[in-house]
Amino acid sequence: MIWESFGSVVLGLALSWAALRSLPDRLPPARAVYATGALGALFGACLTHSALGAGHPLGTLAGAVFVGMVTLSLLIRPRRRTLAPSAAAQ
């Protein structure tokens, strides 16, 4: 379980890094993104480990990646759009 936990935190940090590289303007500060990714993946590993039981390290890490991606997706802000004046306002 120790190695699964360590691996899930590393995978969560890698997901956070990838999210910050691909969507830098739509995410909060990097510190919050890294913390959310690591904790989300750790929670996912604990949840998956309790559901599958011992002896399924790849399944546990897959669950960690999935929950980490879901928690990181909750941080994404919508794009900022500039509103064009409507025809009625002109």
C-alpha positions, 0 to 999 in steps of 0.5 A: 500500500505504501508504494501504491500511495507513493505512485498515486501521488507521483501520478497526480503530480504528473497529471497536474503538470500536464494540466498546467502545461496545456491549460495555463490560463484556465487554471488557478495558481500552480500550487493549488493545482499540484495539491489538488492533483496529488490529493485527488489521486491519493484519494482515488488510490485509497478508494480503489484499493478499498474497493478492489482489495490487496493484490491489484496495484495496476487497478489501484493506480488506474483508479488514482489516475481517474479520480485525479483527472476528475478532481483536476477537471473541476478546477478548469475555469471557462474561457473568457469571451468578449461580448460583441455588441448585439444588433439591438444595442446599435 
